[in-house]
Each structure stands twice: as structure tokens, then as C-alpha cells.
Amino acid sequence: MQIADREVALTHPEKIVFPALGLTKLELVRYYLTVADGALRGVGDRPMILKRYVKGIEQEAFFQKRAPQKRPDWIRVARLDYRRGTFAEEVVVDDAASLAWVVNLGCVDLNPHPVRSGDLDHPDELRIDLDPMPGVEWEQILAVARVAREVLADHGLVGWPKTSGSRGFHVYARIEPRWAYPKVRLAAETIAREVERRAPDLATSRWWKEERQGVFVDFNQNAKDRTVASAYSVRATSDARISTPLLWEEVDRVQPEMFTLRTVPERFARIGDPWAGMDDAAGSLDAILARAAELGPPEKPPTGSGHDATAGRRRPQMPLIEIARAKTRQEALDGLERWKARHPGVAARLEPIDVLLDGMRGRSALWYRIRINLQHVPESERPGQEPLEVDYDPWEGVVW
């Protein structure tokens, strides 16, 4: 495939990536070329983790930090160093040809770091990820997004909204690259706390999942080594939804299912990129960091006693039991159904928010954990911890 002055090898263009829609790899590449100007605003000049769906979206993706050794000489890399003493040379996408090249590797969504390749220690992007707990309606998520916008504006920052392409919503802010990761994360955490303070019935900044209600304002996406699906990323949903930049005036009118690989190219051609002015709106973190000092440190959760205290483990404040640790999401959910079949009375008392499904980072892929919060089950009827329905060890064979 000839893209500008680059020739990009496209292997197996007929491969089906989205089975429910019959969408092929070639169609996915063409989508990204159509919205390249917008997609590059989100991912350009940023090192990125390659999240590869080599067998289509119905199989689990694996994460690849290191750029393939065999790559065109026009694919740039940037070296990221980590606290463990390790490093990775990660791909940097610069142009439409680079976009097509990473999609050919099996990337469906794009996951860049919030830094530019010329300064890997000082993010120029603050990311607010609004993550709804089960049962939360879309309108509540949008209400929290509006509060987040207000908090940003009150502290001298411009919020840029987009759908996540999944269940949540994103609000980004361009920032001056003057602060290291810990300060940027502190700024994001302070924004989350301020959103919760202004809308306590809608939002939460609580770290522990079982203690959350409403929409979690996830500030930890600003920690080093965290990435978020960028603007115009295609998500691995059956209808190929897009993480779509929006205008604030249209936020109240949209639904996430409106934005798919089939619909976004026409929208992009009609209105352009709503984030076109983003790079000219970089703000300072001084005001929000001053607010952090006023608020003081967040409340720390209590730790356990005896052995737990020695190990520094947290003592859960909710009655939790663990059901499964599985390699795939479906295996974890199947284990949950078996547990429910053995405990039908308990299962009938559970609210949607009581089932805690976590995607956990493994060596190169996510693994899945399911826990149950028994808060809505009378204490006398609560089952104890049983052997796990699925007991997958993602670290088996690793020498520490």
C-alpha cells in the first residue's frame, strides 16, 4: 500500500477483525487513514504500547512494549526507562504510514503515553478517565464529565471531551510539560477529589473498588507506564465503536453507540476534528497543585493486624470473597455462573455493583479477577471464602 512517499506492507488484508460486522484488516487500515489528521493529534510523536489482536477481537490481546526488531527504517522508537531497571524502545507514530504499519501488526486501538518523544519525563497531557460502576446510567457519566470540565476551568485548564468507545468517558487537558509524573498524578487525583466534593451523589475518587458508588474519576491513568486509548481509536467491541472527540455543546445529545467505524469517517469529513485547537491550549498545574496542598493528603485506608500489618496489607472494609482468577474474561464469568448456581439465594440478593470484575496486568496480557461484595447479603447468610472456581496464576514460572 502506497501512503504518501512510504510503501507499507499489508499482510492478510482480508483477515476478519470484527466478526459480527465482517470488517477486515484492510477496512480498519482505511478507517485510520481517513481520520489520520485527528488520530495523529492523539498519538503523534508519543511512544506507544502495541496492543495486538493478532487473531481478531474475539481473542485476548497481548501487550508489546518493545518495537519489533524487524521494522521499516522510517519507524521511530523512543527508549522508556522504568524503576525496575528495565527499559523498552517503543514505537513512535509520526504519520499516516506509521498508523497503517501498527494496525497491520494487529493493533485495533492506539495506546500512547502522555509524553512526547523529546521529553519522556514530563507529560504534556492530563487524562481524566470516568469509569462507571455497574448500573450507572450514561446520563450520570455525562453529568460527572460536566463537573470535571468546571473543575478544570476553575483551575485554569481546558477540558477536551471524548467518548471512551467503551462504557466510560474521557476528559483530557493539555498541560505545559513542566511537571514529572508524580505531580501530574497528584493534580489528577486532586481534580478527582474536587469532582467528588462537588458532586458526591454522582462521583467518587475512592481508590478501592468495593467502596465506590457512581462514577469513579480514575486519576491513576496519569501514573507512569499507564496508557489510555487515544482519540479516534477503534475499540474491540462487536460494533467497532470509536473513542470520539466531541464538542461540549453536543455532549448532552450523544450516545456512545452513535460513533462506530462505519459512522465516524462521515462525521470527520463533515465537521473536522473538534480537538483541532487542543495543542494551543496548554495550561499550568500551579492552581490545581495549590488546591492539592489545601486539601491535604487523601485519607489512607486502614491496614490489617497481625501478619497483615507486618506485610503492610490493607484490611478490606467490605465483606469480600474472591471467585475466580482467569486467563480470559469469559473463563472468569463462567466461573461466576458456577458459583451463583451453588449459591442461588445469595446470588438473588446481589446488586450489579456487588460483582467486581477486574482486568489485571500480567506479563504481556490482561488476566481477570472476580470478587463478590456481600454487603447486601445478611451476615448470617454470607458464604465463606471457597476454593477459586478458576485459579489461574499469571506469574507461573517467573523467577523473582
Secondary structure, 3 states (H helix, E strand, C coil): CEECCEECCCCCCCCEEECCCCEEHHHHHHHHHHCHHHHHHHHCCCEEEEEECCCCCCCCCEEECCCCCCCCCCCEEEEEECCCCCEEEEEECCCHHHHHHHHHCCECCCEECCCECCECCCCCEEEEEEEECCCCCHHHHHHHHHHHHHHHHHCCCCCEEEECCCCCEEEEEEECCCCCHHHHHHHHHHHHHHHHHHCCCCEECCCCHHHCCCEEEECHHHCCCCCCCCCCCECCCCCCEECCECCHHHHHHCCHHHCECCCHHHHHHHHCCCCCCHHHCCECCHHHHHHHHHHCCCCCCCECCCHHHHHCCECCCCCEEEEEEECCHHHHHHHHHHHHHHCHHHHHHCCHHHEEEEEEECCCCEEEEEEEECCCCCHHHCCCCCCCCEECCCCCCCCC
